[in-house]
Amino acid sequence: MKNQLFKHHLFWPVTMLAALLLFNLIYSPDFFKIVLREGHLYGSLIDILNFGAPLILVAIGMTLVIATKGIDLSVGSIVAISGAVACMMISKGADQSSLSLVLTAIAAALGLSLVLGLWNGFLVTGAGIQPIIATLILMVAGRGIAQLVTSGQIITVSSDTYEYIGTGSLATLPFSIFVVAFMLIIASLLTRRTALGLFIESVGSNPKASLLSGVRSSVVILAVYIFCGLCAGIAGLLLSSNVSSADGNNAGLWYELDAILAVVIGGTSLNGGRFYLMGTVIGALIIQTLTTTIYMIGVPPEITLVVKAFVVLAVCLVQSEAFRQSLVRRWKTRHYPGEKEVVRRAS
């Protein structure tokens, strides 16, 4: 029972998240404090869920792409483009709080995100370009597109309707949490209650065998890139509505790397195959909690990324079974140098 617990794919991610939260509680005793003011819940834990929502969305889409042995480096650029398109359309309206205007802007932003995901999928499946190169093209060009949409400026909007997406509350909780929950449920139902999940894992494990088995791998790969683009587009709406502005240069910057880290921390292999959506969610929460912790303890901004990188490295090493077994072998060798049989069995 104990060994099964240690081998569960969620054990180490949950343990790392709990350790981070415990550190924050020790450093700041009010870290877990949640208060209700004017019908809204406030607190550090609520902030982690709210501010981590865009990353969780991007990471969910990235999980399915990585499961097919692919990668999507363009998600950060799609985040920027989505927010830029929505804010630009709203800023041009006579009544920026008009529901029809906001819905039209959201539809346009998400529609373009789907097209960009389709473009990535076409380059991978139709043109036969390696995923890292195919998505790198949009990663570079996408930033330029976002800045063209905003004319190189930060576009600000004054729309209570649009702001609700990122700052509004529903049942005392941030609305963004419900958006993430909805997309997670949709992804889970599609991949665990239908054959799609099996197709994704089979394509990632062995695309040739999948093709011979009748699985249209190109359609599966195309679908996951489209879904990933949609998730990034929604994340762009959350980010831009949260600050009521769109920055084509900085919005979603480095999100692709954080999303990949979240997927890996959650237990999904970059070699494709089996994937874990809940593990990805926990991985994204670890990264957001780490970011909150770094700011809380007052780490200088110039070394924030260095500290974050070392902590993420430590988390990944702890998760690595090969690394843990190596430490066990060294400990056995040091304390029981004559008992080679014990060392052999531990390996």
Salt bridges, closest charged atoms under 4 A:
GLU201 OE2 - ARG192 NH1 3.30
GLU201 OE2 - ARG274 NH1 3.79
ASP258 OD2 - LYS308 NZ 3.27
GLU341 OE2 - ARG344 NH2 2.46
GLU341 OE2 - ARG345 NE 3.10
